[in-house]
């Protein structure tokens, strides 16, 4: 009698455990849950990419400093800055002359048949 009660209880507990596990898995596979998981992975990938870019930038600055030291180059003087970019003389003018016109081509689909 105790043996049957034990196995009945063990079976009921296994059924409850399996049902809970299946329900948890089904909730993970809902569209909302999948969208949230994808968004989280995209954010994590963005953070990893940003960290990688920062590491590359730090390495680039270090290597540039090593090369400048090896070549005996000095840092640029603050008084010698790059010139400002050229600007157009008047607004609305194209940076190049436009002497051509765009031809208008009429297309009739019925001519192809």
C-alpha positions in Angstrom: 0.0 0.0 0.0 2.8 2.4 0.8 4.5 1.4 -2.3 1.5 2.4 -4.5 1.2 5.7 -2.6 4.8 6.5 -3.1 4.7 5.9 -6.8 1.5 7.7 -7.2 3.0 10.8 -5.4 6.2 10.5 -7.4 4.2 10.4 -10.7 2.0 13.4 -9.7 5.1 15.4 -8.7 6.8 14.5 -12.0 3.7 15.6 -13.9 3.5 18.9 -12.1 7.2 19.5 -12.7 6.9 18.6 -16.5 3.8 20.8 -16.9 5.6 23.8 -15.2 8.6 23.3 -17.4 6.6 23.1 -20.6 4.6 26.2 -19.6 7.9 28.1 -19.0 9.2 27.1 -22.4 6.0 28.1 -24.1 6.1 31.6 -22.5 9.7 31.9 -23.8 8.5 31.3 -27.3 5.8 33.9 -27.4 6.4 36.7 -30.0 6.7 39.3 -27.3 9.3 37.3 -25.4 11.2 36.5 -28.6 11.2 40.2 -29.5 12.5 41.2 -26.1 15.3 38.6 -26.3 16.3 39.8 -29.8 16.3 43.4 -28.5 18.5 42.5 -25.5 20.9 40.6 -27.8 21.1 43.6 -30.1 21.8 45.9 -27.3 24.5 43.6 -25.9 26.1 43.4 -29.4 26.0 47.2 -29.7 27.8 47.4 -26.3 30.4 44.9 -27.4 31.0 46.7 -30.7 31.4 50.0 -28.9 33.9 48.5 -26.5 35.8 47.1 -29.4 35.8 50.4 -31.2 37.1 52.1 -28.1 39.9 49.5 -27.7 40.9 50.0 -31.3 41.0 53.7 -30.8 43.2 53.4 -27.7 45.5 51.1 -29.5 45.6 53.5 -32.5 46.6 56.4 -30.3 49.3 54.4 -28.6 50.7 53.2 -31.9 50.6 56.7 -33.3 52.5 58.0 -30.2 55.1 55.2 -30.7 55.6 56.1 -34.3 55.8 59.8 -33.6 58.4 59.1 -31.0 60.4 56.8 -33.3 60.3 59.3 -36.1 61.0 62.3 -33.9 57.9 64.2 -34.8 56.5 66.8 -32.5 52.9 67.3 -31.7 51.2 70.0 -33.9 51.3 73.5 -32.5 48.0 74.9 -31.4 48.6 78.0 -33.4 48.9 76.0 -36.7 45.3 74.8 -37.2 43.8 73.6 -40.4 42.1 76.2 -42.6 38.3 76.3 -42.6 36.6 74.5 -45.4 35.6 76.5 -48.5 32.1 77.8 -48.6 30.0 78.7 -51.5 29.9 82.4 -52.3 26.1 82.6 -52.6 23.3 80.4 -51.4 21.5 78.5 -54.1 24.3 78.3 -56.6 25.6 74.9 -57.5 29.3 74.1 -56.9 29.6 73.2 -60.6 27.9 74.7 -63.7 24.8 73.0 -64.9 24.3 73.5 -68.6 22.4 70.3 -69.4 18.8 69.6 -68.9 17.3 66.3 -68.0 15.4 64.8 -71.0 11.9 63.7 -70.4 11.2 60.2 -71.8 7.7 59.1 -72.1 7.2 55.4 -71.7 4.2 53.5 -72.9 3.9 50.0 -71.6 1.6 49.0 -74.5 4.4 49.5 -77.0 6.3 46.5 -75.6 3.5 44.0 -76.5 
